[in-house]
Amino acid sequence: MRVLVVEDNLDLQANIERFLGKDFQLDFAATGPQGLTLSLGQEYDVIVLDLMLPGMSGIELCQRYRQLAPRLVPILMLTARDTLDDKEEGFRAGADDYLVKPFSLRELRLRLEALARRPVPPSGRRLTVGPLTLEPDTGQARRGVRTAHLNKTETLLLRLLMEAAPEPISTATLAHHLWGDDAPESSALRTHLYALRGALAELGMSDCITTLRNKGYRLDARED
């Protein structure tokens, strides 16, 4: 597995190298601009991205990478902040998962392996439900002239909802497609759906994902 670690703490870089270097191919960047250059110029299986970076914040780097990159590479965000607002900001920027500092290097390894195993949305098949269009290969959702850039997890979630529409899809089915047998705590799916709803709100479709008690979720792709 090839991993890019964008982290300005050199001691943490060294610890990650010692713990993962034998089994992973690791590249390191210490600034936001350097991380963006490497992420766009090389192919990685996962990108580890610190939130606070010199030259460009992790949020800005994540946003620019999602706008420019041709592939939906999963991004693990490192942060010392653990509020829902902070997580929402990261997910909206394009992160797929969060790891709060200080963290166990063993947990970092497990998160990387889980992200690399997640299914990749299929390429080349545009999905359309009502006014909503999704390009699974780029993670671009569109309604009219408005566009939103989704991360890998949001793209897969929206694809599953669109393929099932107008029928609901169960919580268990969504979790299985996202994580297989590695499903995290139950709040993880709700957090990603919250972020997806935020992205769709940018398209003027804030209420298009309906929660159905004991049935799951349904996409009602109508304009506000």
Buried (B, 14 or more C-beta within 10 A) or exposed (E): BBBBBBBBBEEBBEEBBEBBEEEBEBBBBBBBBBBBEBBEEEEBBBBBBBBBBEBBBBBBBBBBBBEEBEEBBBBBBBBEBEEEEBBBBBBBBBBBBBBEBEEEEEEBBEBBBBBBEBEBBEEEEEBEBBBBBBBBBBBBBBBEEEBBBBBBBBBBBBBBBBEBBEEBBBBEBBBEBBBEEBBBEEEBBEBBBBBBBBBBBBBEBEEBBEEEEEEBBBBBBEEE
